[in-house]
């Protein structure tokens, strides 16, 4: 048995557990004056653990983002990088750290409209914990099982508290057929401690996402019974902001419609990563940054080219 | 190269082909006088290749069907039969030939309301080509890729013409989260000849569903561009009727909601099976009957127990 003094311990027992969240969802602080979400939006975010902002970016803005994502995916120099994850075949599934690899995405991650919301919710200056482009292709898009990002970030990256959020920018339409993101409403208020092995050694050598950090069916049923599922659907340019502990996942995509998005994870500067649990080695910089912790300096949007 | 004189040849070439349907969708004949679909329903079926009849059965009727399906799935005698298909683990995915294994389902398959519709559309007396219960569980329900039933029935079972239809009775709610059946509207008017190997011998030994009879992406995109996708959603007791050549499939189901249905395939008595193509051995009786070809005798519904 690993001894831990940890409000959010996970993967240490043969039994799952459902614990109450011990952190705020909406923090008060840094950005109370500046623009961001309006009050009823903030209340919805607080209650549901996510908020959907349809048509946040214009058609021409998002067309530029998609073009740039496709340009990156076609770039042989990018394809070779460790930040690029390919599927069987040669299809690119994700490119990580796009806000450092690409100038447009660097500016987009700093878009004052996004950063203000992140600062408002997290009550603090923020930095980018992780960013990526996800290209879920048509016909062969795979499902992504239910998970809380925070569970993995806490265990594998040593993120101390729930004070981070993700911003997903739709690069293509998300519709009912192409495996849209699904969220369990209100799930962010509970923390599902996942079943796991007990020895540090085991973790060091054989941590596998498919086997660890997977919430059990009974806990998922508990969460769904309370809040239900919602899958925000809308055109390219729409945005979903969701709490780091909101349970989410997606079904497969056999439709011809690709489902692509850009993802920026904002973390409070007071919530920088500590040591991973169980003596795990830190994950690579592009998955969980430990170097670039300076607050994002907001930029006025300018995507004219 | 296999020489075939076949209006619907498939799996004989390295190239896919999109052919026009050569058979009626709605036949005129046997049942013009009797009750069935009303005219605008029939027109929709003709045009789309399927029709959705919400709340066709009452809550209490379908509760009885589901109870019986679960009872069968729990019966050790049933579990051992070749008609029962289990997933990895011990979960039952399908039980075939339920209209011959079970008295309630025998009567249900003969329900005059269903049989009248089948006779009206197929313009003939009908028999049950195949029946089954599908139990798509929550959390781990797998996707089912796009396919035309007729393509397989024609090649593997020697069904001569497009003169059959499926009737899917929802045993649970089908919603946007649990991998509902998706149909490509109007796809029944084209026949996708699938890529395949050329030697009879190859077929005899290694026919695999995953590799053969799979429509190519370009043809699917062609069909979807013309008609779009529709996924009928509704409560248990709802019914979808679809043409044997309507392209359909479903995504995975990571939601906690199981997605179960009963399926009866009605075939015209003039369309009984011939020889499978490529010298294939006939598939088992419970997948494609060759013995029970007598017309279904319609029964007044009585599901009081």
Boltz contact constraints between the chains, C-beta under 6 A:
constraints:
  - contact:
      token1: [A, 139]
      token2: [B, 217]
      max_distance: 6.0
  - contact:
      token1: [A, 143]
      token2: [B, 252]
      max_distance: 6.0
  - contact:
      token1: [A, 143]
      token2: [B, 254]
      max_distance: 6.0
  - contact:
      token1: [A, 145]
      token2: [B, 254]
      max_distance: 6.0
  - contact:
      token1: [A, 176]
      token2: [B, 176]
      max_distance: 6.0
  - contact:
      token1: [A, 177]
      token2: [B, 229]
      max_distance: 6.0
  - contact:
      token1: [A, 217]
      token2: [B, 139]
      max_distance: 6.0
  - contact:
      token1: [A, 220]
      token2: [B, 256]
      max_distance: 6.0
  - contact:
      token1: [A, 221]
      token2: [B, 256]
      max_distance: 6.0
  - contact:
      token1: [A, 224]
      token2: [B, 256]
      max_distance: 6.0
  - contact:
      token1: [A, 229]
      token2: [B, 177]
      max_distance: 6.0
  - contact:
      token1: [A, 249]
      token2: [B, 254]
      max_distance: 6.0
  - contact:
      token1: [A, 251]
      token2: [B, 251]
      max_distance: 6.0
  - contact:
      token1: [A, 251]
      token2: [B, 252]
      max_distance: 6.0
  - contact:
      token1: [A, 251]
      token2: [B, 254]
      max_distance: 6.0
  - contact:
      token1: [A, 252]
      token2: [B, 143]
      max_distance: 6.0
  - contact:
      token1: [A, 252]
      token2: [B, 251]
      max_distance: 6.0
  - contact:
      token1: [A, 252]
      token2: [B, 252]
      max_distance: 6.0
  - contact:
      token1: [A, 254]
      token2: [B, 143]
      max_distance: 6.0
  - contact:
      token1: [A, 254]
      token2: [B, 145]
      max_distance: 6.0
  - contact:
      token1: [A, 254]
      token2: [B, 249]
      max_distance: 6.0
  - contact:
      token1: [A, 254]
      token2: [B, 251]
      max_distance: 6.0
  - contact:
      token1: [A, 256]
      token2: [B, 220]
      max_distance: 6.0
  - contact:
      token1: [A, 256]
      token2: [B, 221]
      max_distance: 6.0
  - contact:
      token1: [A, 256]
      token2: [B, 224]
      max_distance: 6.0
